[in-house]
Amino acid sequence: MFGLAGVTLETGSGRRLSLDRAAGGLHAYLRDEAGVEREWTLIGASRGETGILGEGIRHALLRDGVYDRALAAASTLAADP
């Protein structure tokens, strides 16, 4: 099987988000700027389900207060000729 098995995003301030395919679901790991860590599994997110990694990223970003502002700025830039 080919495809993306995981992704990790890290900011300059030390915030890290990792999403990895795992048995039984999509494994998520989040570390904030203060070093506080959280881990959880999105149950039912199987390896064969198409788009599950992207969906996991989308859900994780929706919880982030900066996401809305970044999306608005990107929309403005994209609309500007």
mmCIF file of the N, C-alpha and C atoms, coordinates in Angstrom:
data_MODEL
# 
_entry.id   MODEL 
# 
loop_
_atom_site.group_PDB 
_atom_site.id 
_atom_site.type_symbol 
_atom_site.label_atom_id 
_atom_site.label_alt_id 
_atom_site.label_comp_id 
_atom_site.label_asym_id 
_atom_site.label_entity_id 
_atom_site.label_seq_id 
_atom_site.pdbx_PDB_ins_code 
_atom_site.Cartn_x 
_atom_site.Cartn_y 
_atom_site.Cartn_z 
_atom_site.occupancy 
_atom_site.B_iso_or_equiv 
_atom_site.pdbx_formal_charge 
_atom_site.auth_seq_id 
_atom_site.auth_comp_id 
_atom_site.auth_asym_id 
_atom_site.auth_atom_id 
_atom_site.pdbx_PDB_model_num 
ATOM 1   N N  . MET A 1 1  ? 0.844   -1.173 0.000  1.00 0.00 ? 1  MET A N  1 
ATOM 2   C CA . MET A 1 1  ? 0.000   0.000  0.000  1.00 0.00 ? 1  MET A CA 1 
ATOM 3   C C  . MET A 1 1  ? 0.892   1.239  0.000  1.00 0.00 ? 1  MET A C  1 
ATOM 4   N N  . PHE A 1 2  ? 0.583   2.173  -0.873 1.00 0.00 ? 2  PHE A N  1 
ATOM 5   C CA . PHE A 1 2  ? 1.320   3.419  -0.954 1.00 0.00 ? 2  PHE A CA 1 
ATOM 6   C C  . PHE A 1 2  ? 0.459   4.535  -0.397 1.00 0.00 ? 2  PHE A C  1 
ATOM 7   N N  . GLY A 1 3  ? 1.100   5.584  0.048  1.00 0.00 ? 3  GLY A N  1 
ATOM 8   C CA . GLY A 1 3  ? 0.359   6.735  0.530  1.00 0.00 ? 3  GLY A CA 1 
ATOM 9   C C  . GLY A 1 3  ? 1.020   7.333  1.751  1.00 0.00 ? 3  GLY A C  1 
ATOM 10  N N  . LEU A 1 4  ? 0.419   8.372  2.219  1.00 0.00 ? 4  LEU A N  1 
ATOM 11  C CA . LEU A 1 4  ? 0.923   9.090  3.379  1.00 0.00 ? 4  LEU A CA 1 
ATOM 12  C C  . LEU A 1 4  ? 0.497   8.364  4.649  1.00 0.00 ? 4  LEU A C  1 
ATOM 13  N N  . ALA A 1 5  ? 1.461   8.046  5.512  1.00 0.00 ? 5  ALA A N  1 
ATOM 14  C CA . ALA A 1 5  ? 1.167   7.336  6.750  1.00 0.00 ? 5  ALA A CA 1 
ATOM 15  C C  . ALA A 1 5  ? 1.112   8.263  7.951  1.00 0.00 ? 5  ALA A C  1 
ATOM 16  N N  . GLY A 1 6  ? 1.694   9.442  7.826  1.00 0.00 ? 6  GLY A N  1 
ATOM 17  C CA . GLY A 1 6  ? 1.695   10.365 8.951  1.00 0.00 ? 6  GLY A CA 1 
ATOM 18  C C  . GLY A 1 6  ? 2.233   11.717 8.553  1.00 0.00 ? 6  GLY A C  1 
ATOM 19  N N  . VAL A 1 7  ? 1.959   12.683 9.410  1.00 0.00 ? 7  VAL A N  1 
ATOM 20  C CA . VAL A 1 7  ? 2.440   14.033 9.160  1.00 0.00 ? 7  VAL A CA 1 
ATOM 21  C C  . VAL A 1 7  ? 2.695   14.705 10.505 1.00 0.00 ? 7  VAL A C  1 
ATOM 22  N N  . THR A 1 8  ? 3.744   15.526 10.574 1.00 0.00 ? 8  THR A N  1 
ATOM 23  C CA . THR A 1 8  ? 4.051   16.294 11.779 1.00 0.00 ? 8  THR A CA 1 
ATOM 24  C C  . THR A 1 8  ? 4.280   17.745 11.375 1.00 0.00 ? 8  THR A C  1 
ATOM 25  N N  . LEU A 1 9  ? 3.618   18.631 12.081 1.00 0.00 ? 9  LEU A N  1 
ATOM 26  C CA . LEU A 1 9  ? 3.782   20.070 11.879 1.00 0.00 ? 9  LEU A CA 1 
ATOM 27  C C  . LEU A 1 9  ? 4.345   20.652 13.160 1.00 0.00 ? 9  LEU A C  1 
ATOM 28  N N  . GLU A 1 10 ? 5.340   21.537 13.038 1.00 0.00 ? 10 GLU A N  1 
ATOM 29  C CA . GLU A 1 10 ? 5.924   22.165 14.214 1.00 0.00 ? 10 GLU A CA 1 
ATOM 30  C C  . GLU A 1 10 ? 6.150   23.646 13.934 1.00 0.00 ? 10 GLU A C  1 
ATOM 31  N N  . THR A 1 11 ? 5.804   24.480 14.912 1.00 0.00 ? 11 THR A N  1 
ATOM 32  C CA . THR A 1 11 ? 5.986   25.919 14.771 1.00 0.00 ? 11 THR A CA 1 
ATOM 33  C C  . THR A 1 11 ? 7.312   26.341 15.397 1.00 0.00 ? 11 THR A C  1 
ATOM 34  N N  . GLY A 1 12 ? 7.723   27.548 15.098 1.00 0.00 ? 12 GLY A N  1 
ATOM 35  C CA . GLY A 1 12 ? 8.947   28.090 15.677 1.00 0.00 ? 12 GLY A CA 1 
ATOM 36  C C  . GLY A 1 12 ? 8.851   28.243 17.185 1.00 0.00 ? 12 GLY A C  1 
ATOM 37  N N  . SER A 1 13 ? 7.621   28.364 17.701 1.00 0.00 ? 13 SER A N  1 
ATOM 38  C CA . SER A 1 13 ? 7.437   28.528 19.145 1.00 0.00 ? 13 SER A CA 1 
ATOM 39  C C  . SER A 1 13 ? 7.444   27.195 19.891 1.00 0.00 ? 13 SER A C  1 
ATOM 40  N N  . GLY A 1 14 ? 7.511   26.078 19.146 1.00 0.00 ? 14 GLY A N  1 
ATOM 41  C CA . GLY A 1 14 ? 7.587   24.780 19.797 1.00 0.00 ? 14 GLY A CA 1 
ATOM 42  C C  . GLY A 1 14 ? 6.299   23.981 19.801 1.00 0.00 ? 14 GLY A C  1 
ATOM 43  N N  . ARG A 1 15 ? 5.235   24.515 19.257 1.00 0.00 ? 15 ARG A N  1 
ATOM 44  C CA . ARG A 1 15 ? 3.975   23.767 19.182 1.00 0.00 ? 15 ARG A CA 1 
ATOM 45  C C  . ARG A 1 15 ? 4.127   22.689 18.121 1.00 0.00 ? 15 ARG A C  1 
ATOM 46  N N  . ARG A 1 16 ? 3.684   21.453 18.432 1.00 0.00 ? 16 ARG A N  1 
ATOM 47  C CA . ARG A 1 16 ? 3.831   20.332 17.504 1.00 0.00 ? 16 ARG A CA 1 
ATOM 48  C C  . ARG A 1 16 ? 2.537   19.544 17.429 1.00 0.00 ? 16 ARG A C  1 
ATOM 49  N N  . LEU A 1 17 ? 2.142   19.187 16.206 1.00 0.00 ? 17 LEU A N  1 
ATOM 50  C CA . LEU A 1 17 ? 0.983   18.341 15.968 1.00 0.00 ? 17 LEU A CA 1 
ATOM 51  C C  . LEU A 1 17 ? 1.419   17.206 15.067 1.00 0.00 ? 17 LEU A C  1 
ATOM 52  N N  . SER A 1 18 ? 1.184   15.970 15.508 1.00 0.00 ? 18 SER A N  1 
ATOM 53  C CA . SER A 1 18 ? 1.495   14.793 14.701 1.00 0.00 ? 18 SER A CA 1 
ATOM 54  C C  . SER A 1 18 ? 0.233   13.968 14.536 1.00 0.00 ? 18 SER A C  1 
ATOM 55  N N  . LEU A 1 19 ? 0.008   13.489 13.322 1.00 0.00 ? 19 LEU A N  1 
ATOM 56  C CA . LEU A 1 19 ? -1.097  12.594 13.018 1.00 0.00 ? 19 LEU A CA 1 
ATOM 57  C C  . LEU A 1 19 ? -0.521  11.391 12.286 1.00 0.00 ? 19 LEU A C  1 
ATOM 58  N N  . ASP A 1 20 ? -0.804  10.192 12.794 1.00 0.00 ? 20 ASP A N  1 
ATOM 59  C CA . ASP A 1 20 ? -0.274  8.968  12.208 1.00 0.00 ? 20 ASP A CA 1 
ATOM 60  C C  . ASP A 1 20 ? -1.367  7.926  12.106 1.00 0.00 ? 20 ASP A C  1 
ATOM 61  N N  . ARG A 1 21 ? -1.371  7.213  10.991 1.00 0.00 ? 21 ARG A N  1 
ATOM 62  C CA . ARG A 1 21 ? -2.283  6.088  10.868 1.00 0.00 ? 21 ARG A CA 1 
ATOM 63  C C  . ARG A 1 21 ? -1.853  5.015  11.853 1.00 0.00 ? 21 ARG A C  1 
ATOM 64  N N  . ALA A 1 22 ? -2.822  4.394  12.514 1.00 0.00 ? 22 ALA A N  1 
ATOM 65  C CA . ALA A 1 22 ? -2.514  3.342  13.485 1.00 0.00 ? 22 ALA A CA 1 
ATOM 66  C C  . ALA A 1 22 ? -3.660  2.343  13.501 1.00 0.00 ? 22 ALA A C  1 
ATOM 67  N N  . ALA A 1 23 ? -3.410  1.177  14.043 1.00 0.00 ? 23 ALA A N  1 
ATOM 68  C CA . ALA A 1 23 ? -4.457  0.174  14.168 1.00 0.00 ? 23 ALA A CA 1 
ATOM 69  C C  . ALA A 1 23 ? -5.588  0.730  15.031 1.00 0.00 ? 23 ALA A C  1 
ATOM 70  N N  . GLY A 1 24 ? -6.799  0.653  14.524 1.00 0.00 ? 24 GLY A N  1 
ATOM 71  C CA . GLY A 1 24 ? -7.951  1.099  15.292 1.00 0.00 ? 24 GLY A CA 1 
ATOM 72  C C  . GLY A 1 24 ? -8.287  2.564  15.136 1.00 0.00 ? 24 GLY A C  1 
ATOM 73  N N  . GLY A 1 25 ? -7.441  3.317  14.432 1.00 0.00 ? 25 GLY A N  1 
ATOM 74  C CA . GLY A 1 25 ? -7.768  4.722  14.262 1.00 0.00 ? 25 GLY A CA 1 
ATOM 75  C C  . GLY A 1 25 ? -6.575  5.576  13.902 1.00 0.00 ? 25 GLY A C  1 
ATOM 76  N N  . LEU A 1 26 ? -6.799  6.860  13.906 1.00 0.00 ? 26 LEU A N  1 
ATOM 77  C CA . LEU A 1 26 ? -5.760  7.831  13.608 1.00 0.00 ? 26 LEU A CA 1 
ATOM 78  C C  . LEU A 1 26 ? -5.200  8.337  14.932 1.00 0.00 ? 26 LEU A C  1 
ATOM 79  N N  . HIS A 1 27 ? -3.904  8.153  15.149 1.00 0.00 ? 27 HIS A N  1 
ATOM 80  C CA . HIS A 1 27 ? -3.264  8.569  16.394 1.00 0.00 ? 27 HIS A CA 1 
ATOM 81  C C  . HIS A 1 27 ? -2.846  10.027 16.277 1.00 0.00 ? 27 HIS A C  1 
ATOM 82  N N  . ALA A 1 28 ? -3.243  10.850 17.236 1.00 0.00 ? 28 ALA A N  1 
ATOM 83  C CA . ALA A 1 28 ? -2.915  12.271 17.247 1.00 0.00 ? 28 ALA A CA 1 
ATOM 84  C C  . ALA A 1 28 ? -2.076  12.595 18.482 1.00 0.00 ? 28 ALA A C  1 
ATOM 85  N N  . TYR A 1 29 ? -1.120  13.484 18.291 1.00 0.00 ? 29 TYR A N  1 
ATOM 86  C CA . TYR A 1 29 ? -0.240  13.932 19.373 1.00 0.00 ? 29 TYR A CA 1 
ATOM 87  C C  . TYR A 1 29 ? -0.114  15.441 19.243 1.00 0.00 ? 29 TYR A C  1 
ATOM 88  N N  . LEU A 1 30 ? -0.319  16.147 20.340 1.00 0.00 ? 30 LEU A N  1 
ATOM 89  C CA . LEU A 1 30 ? -0.207  17.602 20.343 1.00 0.00 ? 30 LEU A CA 1 
ATOM 90  C C  . LEU A 1 30 ? 0.650   18.031 21.521 1.00 0.00 ? 30 LEU A C  1 
ATOM 91  N N  . ARG A 1 31 ? 1.634   18.895 21.245 1.00 0.00 ? 31 ARG A N  1 
ATOM 92  C CA . ARG A 1 31 ? 2.442   19.510 22.300 1.00 0.00 ? 31 ARG A CA 1 
ATOM 93  C C  . ARG A 1 31 ? 2.322   21.017 22.111 1.00 0.00 ? 31 ARG A C  1 
ATOM 94  N N  . ASP A 1 32 ? 1.932   21.723 23.182 1.00 0.00 ? 32 ASP A N  1 
ATOM 95  C CA . ASP A 1 32 ? 1.787   23.176 23.051 1.00 0.00 ? 32 ASP A CA 1 
ATOM 96  C C  . ASP A 1 32 ? 3.102   23.881 23.365 1.00 0.00 ? 32 ASP A C  1 
ATOM 97  N N  . GLU A 1 33 ? 3.062   25.200 23.300 1.00 0.00 ? 33 GLU A N  1 
ATOM 98  C CA . GLU A 1 33 ? 4.266   26.007 23.502 1.00 0.00 ? 33 GLU A CA 1 
ATOM 99  C C  . GLU A 1 33 ? 4.872   25.831 24.893 1.00 0.00 ? 33 GLU A C  1 
ATOM 100 N N  . ALA A 1 34 ? 4.025   25.509 25.872 1.00 0.00 ? 34 ALA A N  1 
ATOM 101 C CA . ALA A 1 34 ? 4.493   25.324 27.249 1.00 0.00 ? 34 ALA A CA 1 
ATOM 102 C C  . ALA A 1 34 ? 5.033   23.913 27.488 1.00 0.00 ? 34 ALA A C  1 
ATOM 103 N N  . GLY A 1 35 ? 4.938   23.037 26.481 1.00 0.00 ? 35 GLY A N  1 
ATOM 104 C CA . GLY A 1 35 ? 5.422   21.671 26.627 1.00 0.00 ? 35 GLY A CA 1 
ATOM 105 C C  . GLY A 1 35 ? 4.368   20.691 27.114 1.00 0.00 ? 35 GLY A C  1 
ATOM 106 N N  . VAL A 1 36 ? 3.130   21.153 27.268 1.00 0.00 ? 36 VAL A N  1 
ATOM 107 C CA . VAL A 1 36 ? 2.037   20.266 27.694 1.00 0.00 ? 36 VAL A CA 1 
ATOM 108 C C  . VAL A 1 36 ? 1.677   19.363 26.521 1.00 0.00 ? 36 VAL A C  1 
ATOM 109 N N  . GLU A 1 37 ? 1.629   18.054 26.785 1.00 0.00 ? 37 GLU A N  1 
ATOM 110 C CA . GLU A 1 37 ? 1.388   17.078 25.732 1.00 0.00 ? 37 GLU A CA 1 
ATOM 111 C C  . GLU A 1 37 ? 0.034   16.404 25.894 1.00 0.00 ? 37 GLU A C  1 
ATOM 112 N N  . ARG A 1 38 ? -0.620  16.129 24.762 1.00 0.00 ? 38 ARG A N  1 
ATOM 113 C CA . ARG A 1 38 ? -1.867  15.369 24.734 1.00 0.00 ? 38 ARG A CA 1 
ATOM 114 C C  . ARG A 1 38 ? -1.767  14.350 23.615 1.00 0.00 ? 38 ARG A C  1 
ATOM 115 N N  . GLU A 1 39 ? -2.336  13.176 23.844 1.00 0.00 ? 39 GLU A N  1 
ATOM 116 C CA . GLU A 1 39 ? -2.397  12.138 22.819 1.00 0.00 ? 39 GLU A CA 1 
ATOM 117 C C  . GLU A 1 39 ? -3.792  11.554 22.828 1.00 0.00 ? 39 GLU A C  1 
ATOM 118 N N  . TRP A 1 40 ? -4.297  11.223 21.657 1.00 0.00 ? 40 TRP A N  1 
ATOM 119 C CA . TRP A 1 40 ? -5.604  10.586 21.557 1.00 0.00 ? 40 TRP A CA 1 
ATOM 120 C C  . TRP A 1 40 ? -5.683  9.838  20.235 1.00 0.00 ? 40 TRP A C  1 
ATOM 121 N N  . THR A 1 41 ? -6.709  8.994  20.111 1.00 0.00 ? 41 THR A N  1 
ATOM 122 C CA . THR A 1 41 ? -6.950  8.244  18.887 1.00 0.00 ? 41 THR A CA 1 
ATOM 123 C C  . THR A 1 41 ? -8.343  8.562  18.380 1.00 0.00 ? 41 THR A C  1 
ATOM 124 N N  . LEU A 1 42 ? -8.426  8.860  17.096 1.00 0.00 ? 42 LEU A N  1 
ATOM 125 C CA . LEU A 1 42 ? -9.716  9.050  16.446 1.00 0.00 ? 42 LEU A CA 1 
ATOM 126 C C  . LEU A 1 42 ? -10.175 7.650  16.042 1.00 0.00 ? 42 LEU A C  1 
ATOM 127 N N  . ILE A 1 43 ? -11.010 7.056  16.862 1.00 0.00 ? 43 ILE A N  1 
ATOM 128 C CA . ILE A 1 43 ? -11.421 5.663  16.702 1.00 0.00 ? 43 ILE A CA 1 
ATOM 129 C C  . ILE A 1 43 ? -12.185 5.488  15.395 1.00 0.00 ? 43 ILE A C  1 
ATOM 130 N N  . GLY A 1 44 ? -11.876 4.374  14.732 1.00 0.00 ? 44 GLY A N  1 
ATOM 131 C CA . GLY A 1 44 ? -12.566 4.036  13.506 1.00 0.00 ? 44 GLY A CA 1 
ATOM 132 C C  . GLY A 1 44 ? -11.911 4.584  12.259 1.00 0.00 ? 44 GLY A C  1 
ATOM 133 N N  . ALA A 1 45 ? -10.871 5.361  12.415 1.00 0.00 ? 45 ALA A N  1 
ATOM 134 C CA . ALA A 1 45 ? -10.159 5.912  11.264 1.00 0.00 ? 45 ALA A CA 1 
ATOM 135 C C  . ALA A 1 45 ? -9.173  4.854  10.767 1.00 0.00 ? 45 ALA A C  1 
ATOM 136 N N  . SER A 1 46 ? -9.638  3.975  9.920  1.00 0.00 ? 46 SER A N  1 
ATOM 137 C CA . SER A 1 46 ? -8.812  2.850  9.482  1.00 0.00 ? 46 SER A CA 1 
ATOM 138 C C  . SER A 1 46 ? -7.830  3.265  8.396  1.00 0.00 ? 46 SER A C  1 
ATOM 139 N N  . ARG A 1 47 ? -6.829  2.448  8.182  1.00 0.00 ? 47 ARG A N  1 
ATOM 140 C CA . ARG A 1 47 ? -5.816  2.720  7.157  1.00 0.00 ? 47 ARG A CA 1 
ATOM 141 C C  . ARG A 1 47 ? -6.425  2.770  5.771  1.00 0.00 ? 47 ARG A C  1 
ATOM 142 N N  . GLY A 1 48 ? -7.486  2.032  5.535  1.00 0.00 ? 48 GLY A N  1 
ATOM 143 C CA . GLY A 1 48 ? -8.058  1.968  4.210  1.00 0.00 ? 48 GLY A CA 1 
ATOM 144 C C  . GLY A 1 48 ? -9.021  3.093  3.895  1.00 0.00 ? 48 GLY A C  1 
ATOM 145 N N  . GLU A 1 49 ? -9.396  3.853  4.852  1.00 0.00 ? 49 GLU A N  1 
ATOM 146 C CA . GLU A 1 49 ? -10.370 4.913  4.618  1.00 0.00 ? 49 GLU A CA 1 
ATOM 147 C C  . GLU A 1 49 ? -9.698  6.088  3.927  1.00 0.00 ? 49 GLU A C  1 
ATOM 148 N N  . THR A 1 50 ? -10.168 6.411  2.734  1.00 0.00 ? 50 THR A N  1 
ATOM 149 C CA . THR A 1 50 ? -9.542  7.496  1.972  1.00 0.00 ? 50 THR A CA 1 
ATOM 150 C C  . THR A 1 50 ? -9.815  8.843  2.622  1.00 0.00 ? 50 THR A C  1 
ATOM 151 N N  . GLY A 1 51 ? -8.790  9.667  2.629  1.00 0.00 ? 51 GLY A N  1 
ATOM 152 C CA . GLY A 1 51 ? -8.927  11.019 3.136  1.00 0.00 ? 51 GLY A CA 1 
ATOM 153 C C  . GLY A 1 51 ? -8.910  11.164 4.639  1.00 0.00 ? 51 GLY A C  1 
ATOM 154 N N  . ILE A 1 52 ? -8.668  10.093 5.392  1.00 0.00 ? 52 ILE A N  1 
ATOM 155 C CA . ILE A 1 52 ? -8.771  10.174 6.847  1.00 0.00 ? 52 ILE A CA 1 
ATOM 156 C C  . ILE A 1 52 ? -7.660  11.038 7.437  1.00 0.00 ? 52 ILE A C  1 
ATOM 157 N N  . LEU A 1 53 ? -6.478  11.016 6.842  1.00 0.00 ? 53 LEU A N  1 
ATOM 158 C CA . LEU A 1 53 ? -5.388  11.830 7.378  1.00 0.00 ? 53 LEU A CA 1 
ATOM 159 C C  . LEU A 1 53 ? -5.712  13.315 7.196  1.00 0.00 ? 53 LEU A C  1 
ATOM 160 N N  . GLY A 1 54 ? -6.197  13.679 6.028  1.00 0.00 ? 54 GLY A N  1 
ATOM 161 C CA . GLY A 1 54 ? -6.608  15.059 5.800  1.00 0.00 ? 54 GLY A CA 1 
ATOM 162 C C  . GLY A 1 54 ? -7.739  15.481 6.720  1.00 0.00 ? 54 GLY A C  1 
ATOM 163 N N  . GLU A 1 55 ? -8.672  14.576 6.948  1.00 0.00 ? 55 GLU A N  1 
ATOM 164 C CA . GLU A 1 55 ? -9.786  14.869 7.849  1.00 0.00 ? 55 GLU A CA 1 
ATOM 165 C C  . GLU A 1 55 ? -9.281  15.067 9.280  1.00 0.00 ? 55 GLU A C  1 
ATOM 166 N N  . GLY A 1 56 ? -8.310  14.266 9.687  1.00 0.00 ? 56 GLY A N  1 
ATOM 167 C CA . GLY A 1 56 ? -7.730  14.434 11.017 1.00 0.00 ? 56 GLY A CA 1 
ATOM 168 C C  . GLY A 1 56 ? -7.029  15.768 11.168 1.00 0.00 ? 56 GLY A C  1 
ATOM 169 N N  . ILE A 1 57 ? -6.314  16.171 10.124 1.00 0.00 ? 57 ILE A N  1 
ATOM 170 C CA . ILE A 1 57 ? -5.646  17.474 10.146 1.00 0.00 ? 57 ILE A CA 1 
ATOM 171 C C  . ILE A 1 57 ? -6.679  18.584 10.245 1.00 0.00 ? 57 ILE A C  1 
ATOM 172 N N  . ARG A 1 58 ? -7.738  18.482 9.450  1.00 0.00 ? 58 ARG A N  1 
ATOM 173 C CA . ARG A 1 58 ? -8.785  19.500 9.466  1.00 0.00 ? 58 ARG A CA 1 
ATOM 174 C C  . ARG A 1 58 ? -9.405  19.623 10.847 1.00 0.00 ? 58 ARG A C  1 
ATOM 175 N N  . HIS A 1 59 ? -9.719  18.496 11.480 1.00 0.00 ? 59 HIS A N  1 
ATOM 176 C CA . HIS A 1 59 ? -10.317 18.532 12.818 1.00 0.00 ? 59 HIS A CA 1 
ATOM 177 C C  . HIS A 1 59 ? -9.357  19.121 13.848 1.00 0.00 ? 59 HIS A C  1 
ATOM 178 N N  . ALA A 1 60 ? -8.092  18.766 13.751 1.00 0.00 ? 60 ALA A N  1 
ATOM 179 C CA . ALA A 1 60 ? -7.122  19.295 14.705 1.00 0.00 ? 60 ALA A CA 1 
ATOM 180 C C  . ALA A 1 60 ? -6.974  20.808 14.551 1.00 0.00 ? 60 ALA A C  1 
ATOM 181 N N  . LEU A 1 61 ? -6.961  21.286 13.312 1.00 0.00 ? 61 LEU A N  1 
ATOM 182 C CA . LEU A 1 61 ? -6.817  22.718 13.088 1.00 0.00 ? 61 LEU A CA 1 
ATOM 183 C C  . LEU A 1 61 ? -8.056  23.494 13.501 1.00 0.00 ? 61 LEU A C  1 
ATOM 184 N N  . LEU A 1 62 ? -9.209  22.889 13.417 1.00 0.00 ? 62 LEU A N  1 
ATOM 185 C CA . LEU A 1 62 ? -10.431 23.581 13.810 1.00 0.00 ? 62 LEU A CA 1 
ATOM 186 C C  . LEU A 1 62 ? -10.431 23.916 15.296 1.00 0.00 ? 62 LEU A C  1 
ATOM 187 N N  . ARG A 1 63 ? -9.681  23.170 16.088 1.00 0.00 ? 63 ARG A N  1 
ATOM 188 C CA . ARG A 1 63 ? -9.591  23.428 17.524 1.00 0.00 ? 63 ARG A CA 1 
ATOM 189 C C  . ARG A 1 63 ? -8.614  24.555 17.841 1.00 0.00 ? 63 ARG A C  1 
ATOM 190 N N  . ASP A 1 64 ? -7.864  24.981 16.851 1.00 0.00 ? 64 ASP A N  1 
ATOM 191 C CA . ASP A 1 64 ? -6.815  25.979 17.045 1.00 0.00 ? 64 ASP A CA 1 
ATOM 192 C C  . ASP A 1 64 ? -7.379  27.373 16.778 1.00 0.00 ? 64 ASP A C  1 
ATOM 193 N N  . GLY A 1 65 ? -7.286  28.277 17.743 1.00 0.00 ? 65 GLY A N  1 
ATOM 194 C CA . GLY A 1 65 ? -7.818  29.620 17.607 1.00 0.00 ? 65 GLY A CA 1 
ATOM 195 C C  . GLY A 1 65 ? -7.147  30.433 16.515 1.00 0.00 ? 65 GLY A C  1 
ATOM 196 N N  . VAL A 1 66 ? -5.935  30.088 16.130 1.00 0.00 ? 66 VAL A N  1 
ATOM 197 C CA . VAL A 1 66 ? -5.213  30.821 15.098 1.00 0.00 ? 66 VAL A CA 1 
ATOM 198 C C  . VAL A 1 66 ? -5.707  30.420 13.709 1.00 0.00 ? 66 VAL A C  1 
ATOM 199 N N  . TYR A 1 67 ? -6.282  29.237 13.589 1.00 0.00 ? 67 TYR A N  1 
ATOM 200 C CA . TYR A 1 67 ? -6.695  28.707 12.292 1.00 0.00 ? 67 TYR A CA 1 
ATOM 201 C C  . TYR A 1 67 ? -7.666  29.651 11.584 1.00 0.00 ? 67 TYR A C  1 
ATOM 202 N N  . ASP A 1 68 ? -8.676  30.149 12.291 1.00 0.00 ? 68 ASP A N  1 
ATOM 203 C CA . ASP A 1 68 ? -9.666  31.034 11.673 1.00 0.00 ? 68 ASP A CA 1 
ATOM 204 C C  . ASP A 1 68 ? -9.016  32.299 11.126 1.00 0.00 ? 68 ASP A C  1 
ATOM 205 N N  . ARG A 1 69 ? -8.118  32.894 11.885 1.00 0.00 ? 69 ARG A N  1 
ATOM 206 C CA . ARG A 1 69 ? -7.435  34.110 11.426 1.00 0.00 ? 69 ARG A CA 1 
ATOM 207 C C  . ARG A 1 69 ? -6.532  33.820 10.226 1.00 0.00 ? 69 ARG A C  1 
ATOM 208 N N  . ALA A 1 70 ? -5.832  32.691 10.268 1.00 0.00 ? 70 ALA A N  1 
ATOM 209 C CA . ALA A 1 70 ? -4.956  32.333 9.158  1.00 0.00 ? 70 ALA A CA 1 
ATOM 210 C C  . ALA A 1 70 ? -5.770  32.048 7.894  1.00 0.00 ? 70 ALA A C  1 
ATOM 211 N N  . LEU A 1 71 ? -6.895  31.375 8.042  1.00 0.00 ? 71 LEU A N  1 
ATOM 212 C CA . LEU A 1 71 ? -7.745  31.084 6.901  1.00 0.00 ? 71 LEU A CA 1 
ATOM 213 C C  . LEU A 1 71 ? -8.303  32.374 6.294  1.00 0.00 ? 71 LEU A C  1 
ATOM 214 N N  . ALA A 1 72 ? -8.711  33.310 7.141  1.00 0.00 ? 72 ALA A N  1 
ATOM 215 C CA . ALA A 1 72 ? -9.223  34.593 6.652  1.00 0.00 ? 72 ALA A CA 1 
ATOM 216 C C  . ALA A 1 72 ? -8.137  35.360 5.900  1.00 0.00 ? 72 ALA A C  1 
ATOM 217 N N  . ALA A 1 73 ? -6.918  35.366 6.427  1.00 0.00 ? 73 ALA A N  1 
ATOM 218 C CA . ALA A 1 73 ? -5.806  36.054 5.765  1.00 0.00 ? 73 ALA A CA 1 
ATOM 219 C C  . ALA A 1 73 ? -5.481  35.390 4.428  1.00 0.00 ? 73 ALA A C  1 
ATOM 220 N N  . ALA A 1 74 ? -5.474  34.065 4.394  1.00 0.00 ? 74 ALA A N  1 
ATOM 221 C CA . ALA A 1 74 ? -5.191  33.346 3.152  1.00 0.00 ? 74 ALA A CA 1 
ATOM 222 C C  . ALA A 1 74 ? -6.288  33.611 2.118  1.00 0.00 ? 74 ALA A C  1 
ATOM 223 N N  . SER A 1 75 ? -7.533  33.674 2.550  1.00 0.00 ? 75 SER A N  1 
ATOM 224 C CA . SER A 1 75 ? -8.639  33.969 1.641  1.00 0.00 ? 75 SER A CA 1 
ATOM 225 C C  . SER A 1 75 ? -8.496  35.366 1.056  1.00 0.00 ? 75 SER A C  1 
ATOM 226 N N  . THR A 1 76 ? -8.094  36.324 1.875  1.00 0.00 ? 76 THR A N  1 
ATOM 227 C CA . THR A 1 76 ? -7.887  37.684 1.410  1.00 0.00 ? 76 THR A CA 1 
ATOM 228 C C  . THR A 1 76 ? -6.763  37.734 0.373  1.00 0.00 ? 76 THR A C  1 
ATOM 229 N N  . LEU A 1 77 ? -5.663  37.050 0.670  1.00 0.00 ? 77 LEU A N  1 
ATOM 230 C CA . LEU A 1 77 ? -4.537  37.013 -0.272 1.00 0.00 ? 77 LEU A CA 1 
ATOM 231 C C  . LEU A 1 77 ? -4.924  36.343 -1.586 1.00 0.00 ? 77 LEU A C  1 
ATOM 232 N N  . ALA A 1 78 ? -5.699  35.262 -1.503 1.00 0.00 ? 78 ALA A N  1 
ATOM 233 C CA . ALA A 1 78 ? -6.101  34.530 -2.695 1.00 0.00 ? 78 ALA A CA 1 
ATOM 234 C C  . ALA A 1 78 ? -7.058  35.363 -3.559 1.00 0.00 ? 78 ALA A C  1 
ATOM 235 N N  . ALA A 1 79 ? -7.870  36.220 -2.935 1.00 0.00 ? 79 ALA A N  1 
ATOM 236 C CA . ALA A 1 79 ? -8.843  37.027 -3.666 1.00 0.00 ? 79 ALA A CA 1 
ATOM 237 C C  . ALA A 1 79 ? -8.210  38.286 -4.261 1.00 0.00 ? 79 ALA A C  1 
ATOM 238 N N  . ASP A 1 80 ? -7.053  38.691 -3.741 1.00 0.00 ? 80 ASP A N  1 
ATOM 239 C CA . ASP A 1 80 ? -6.370  39.906 -4.200 1.00 0.00 ? 80 ASP A CA 1 
ATOM 240 C C  . ASP A 1 80 ? -5.649  39.622 -5.508 1.00 0.00 ? 80 ASP A C  1 
ATOM 241 N N  . PRO A 1 81 ? -6.024  40.339 -6.617 1.00 0.00 ? 81 PRO A N  1 
ATOM 242 C CA . PRO A 1 81 ? -5.399  40.048 -7.939 1.00 0.00 ? 81 PRO A CA 1 
ATOM 243 C C  . PRO A 1 81 ? -3.943  40.422 -8.004 1.00 0.00 ? 81 PRO A C  1 
# 
